[in-house]
């Protein structure tokens, strides 16, 4: 056993890979020998990152619909919430009442965007195991991402 200098964070330090007295883990908290113990954590993080990239790619290619007025207006957005198509039934068009048409368009776009956000949450929850909420309500690059980190 090697004694640490006064003022160091641990009262005792043990050589890498060895346990402390009575089989207690050393100062690394039982994470193995120094950096090697973090290898498994790093590998798992890389796998999670690859799964997140794949999920984000799927979301970018996904198309989600929303509608209003009983289907008179249908909006289609991609998984990121970007409007990619808008369909307006001729029955919804009244030259004397464009305000109602505008309201229907807005409602359909909001509905589609809400559906896209739900899809993104579901896909990412499957990848992160629910960690997204612990990260400030989302993940970088997705709605509700961490401020300052691409969200």
C-alpha positions as CSV (number, residue, x, y, z in Angstrom):
1,X,0.0,0.0,0.0
2,X,1.3,3.5,-0.9
3,X,0.3,6.4,1.4
4,X,-0.7,9.6,-0.3
5,X,0.7,13.0,0.5
6,X,-1.3,15.1,3.0
7,X,-3.9,17.2,1.1
8,X,-4.4,14.7,-1.7
9,X,-8.1,13.8,-2.3
10,X,-7.7,10.2,-1.1
11,X,-6.1,9.2,2.2
12,X,-4.6,6.0,0.7
13,X,-3.8,5.1,-2.9
14,X,-3.2,1.6,-4.2
15,X,-1.2,0.5,-7.2
16,X,-3.2,0.3,-10.4
17,X,-5.4,-2.8,-10.5
18,X,-5.1,-3.7,-6.8
19,X,-7.8,-3.5,-4.2
20,X,-7.5,-1.7,-1.0
21,X,-7.6,-3.2,2.5
22,X,-10.1,-6.1,3.0
23,X,-10.9,-6.2,-0.7
24,X,-12.3,-2.7,-0.8
25,X,-11.9,-1.0,-4.2
26,X,-9.1,1.4,-4.6
27,X,-9.5,5.2,-5.0
28,X,-10.9,4.8,-8.5
29,X,-14.1,3.3,-7.0
30,X,-13.6,-0.1,-8.4
31,X,-13.5,1.1,-12.0
32,X,-10.5,-1.0,-12.8
33,X,-7.0,0.1,-13.4
34,X,-7.0,3.8,-14.2
35,X,-7.9,4.7,-17.8
36,X,-8.5,1.0,-18.7
37,X,-11.6,1.0,-16.5
38,X,-13.1,3.8,-18.6
39,X,-12.6,2.0,-21.8
40,X,-15.9,0.1,-21.5
41,X,-17.7,3.4,-20.7
42,X,-16.1,5.1,-23.7
43,X,-17.0,2.1,-25.9
44,X,-20.7,2.3,-24.7
45,X,-20.7,6.0,-25.4
46,X,-19.5,5.5,-28.9
47,X,-22.2,2.9,-29.5
48,X,-24.8,5.3,-28.2
49,X,-23.5,8.1,-30.4
50,X,-23.6,5.8,-33.5
51,X,-27.2,4.8,-32.6
52,X,-28.1,8.5,-32.2
53,X,-26.7,9.4,-35.6
54,X,-28.7,6.6,-37.2
55,X,-31.9,7.7,-35.4
56,X,-31.3,11.3,-36.5
57,X,-30.8,10.1,-40.1
58,X,-34.1,8.2,-39.9
59,X,-35.8,11.3,-38.5
60,X,-34.5,13.5,-41.3
61,X,-35.9,11.0,-43.8
62,X,-39.2,10.5,-42.0
63,X,-42.4,12.3,-43.2
64,X,-45.1,13.1,-40.7
65,X,-48.6,14.4,-41.5
66,X,-50.9,16.8,-39.6
67,X,-54.3,18.0,-40.7
68,X,-57.0,20.5,-39.9
69,X,-60.6,21.0,-40.9
70,X,-61.4,17.4,-41.0
71,X,-58.7,16.8,-43.7
72,X,-59.3,19.9,-45.7
73,X,-55.7,21.0,-45.2
74,X,-52.9,18.5,-44.7
75,X,-49.3,19.5,-43.9
76,X,-46.3,17.2,-44.1
77,X,-43.1,17.8,-42.2
78,X,-39.9,15.9,-41.9
79,X,-38.7,14.4,-38.6
80,X,-37.0,17.7,-37.8
81,X,-40.3,19.6,-38.1
82,X,-39.5,21.3,-41.5
83,X,-42.5,21.8,-43.7
84,X,-42.0,19.7,-46.9
85,X,-45.6,19.6,-48.4
86,X,-48.9,21.2,-48.0
87,X,-52.2,20.0,-49.5
88,X,-55.3,22.2,-49.6
89,X,-58.6,20.7,-50.7
90,X,-60.6,22.9,-53.2
91,X,-63.5,22.7,-50.7
92,X,-61.3,24.8,-48.2
93,X,-60.9,27.6,-50.7
94,X,-63.3,30.5,-50.3
95,X,-62.1,33.7,-52.0
96,X,-64.3,35.7,-49.6
97,X,-62.8,34.0,-46.5
98,X,-59.0,33.6,-46.8
99,X,-58.7,34.0,-43.0
100,X,-60.3,30.7,-42.3
101,X,-58.0,29.0,-44.9
102,X,-54.9,30.6,-43.2
103,X,-56.1,29.3,-39.8
104,X,-56.5,25.8,-41.2
105,X,-53.0,25.9,-42.7
106,X,-51.5,27.1,-39.4
107,X,-53.4,24.4,-37.5
108,X,-52.3,21.7,-39.9
109,X,-48.6,22.7,-39.8
110,X,-48.7,22.9,-35.9
111,X,-50.3,19.4,-35.8
112,X,-47.7,18.0,-38.1
113,X,-44.9,19.6,-36.2
114,X,-46.2,18.3,-32.9
115,X,-46.4,14.8,-34.4
116,X,-42.8,15.1,-35.6
117,X,-41.6,16.2,-32.2
118,X,-43.4,13.2,-30.6
119,X,-41.7,10.9,-33.2
120,X,-38.3,12.4,-32.4
121,X,-38.8,11.9,-28.7
122,X,-39.9,8.3,-29.2
123,X,-36.9,7.5,-31.4
124,X,-34.3,9.2,-29.2
125,X,-35.8,7.7,-26.0
126,X,-35.1,4.3,-27.5
127,X,-31.5,5.2,-28.2
128,X,-30.7,7.1,-25.0
129,X,-32.7,4.9,-22.7
130,X,-34.5,8.0,-21.4
131,X,-31.4,10.1,-20.7
132,X,-32.6,12.9,-22.9
133,X,-34.7,14.3,-20.0
134,X,-31.6,14.3,-17.8
135,X,-29.7,16.4,-20.5
136,X,-31.9,19.4,-20.2
137,X,-35.0,18.1,-22.0
138,X,-33.5,17.0,-25.2
139,X,-30.4,16.3,-27.2
140,X,-28.2,18.4,-29.4
141,X,-29.7,18.7,-32.9
142,X,-33.2,17.9,-31.8
143,X,-36.0,20.0,-30.6
144,X,-35.4,20.9,-27.0
145,X,-31.7,20.2,-27.2
146,X,-29.1,21.5,-24.8
147,X,-28.7,25.3,-25.2
148,X,-25.4,26.2,-26.7
149,X,-24.7,22.6,-27.9
150,X,-26.5,22.7,-31.2
151,X,-30.1,22.2,-29.9
